[in-house]
Amino acid sequence: TIGSLLRSGGRSAYFHLIARVGLLSWLRGILEGRDFKSALHTITLRCKFLHLITLALDIIAQEGSNAGIDLGTAANEASNLSRPVIEMYIETEHCPQQQNEHFD
């Protein structure tokens, strides 16, 4: 899964999935391009989606700073993602506790 690739990929995951492929932009497209209520129709799916975004942002913070590269583009993508994520979060009442650790 994408989560597994991000977790185990280290610097390669950062450069390929986030910098080249544009993972954050793709995730934002899922939220903005459709009605996320139908695309992510259960609380569990929404929570997994939010955790995937969190993981990607953690990788950006960790690997981007370790690589000594400009994080401007990634920071811009994260900023662009904030509004749709907040909207989805507001619509999602809570995440089940057991989902917080396992979101593959």
Secondary structure by P-SEA (a helix, b strand, c coil): caaaaaaacaaaaaaccccccaaaaaaaaaacccccccccccaaaaaaaaaaaaaaaaaaaaaaaaacccaaaaaaaaaaaaaaaaaaaaaccccccccccccc
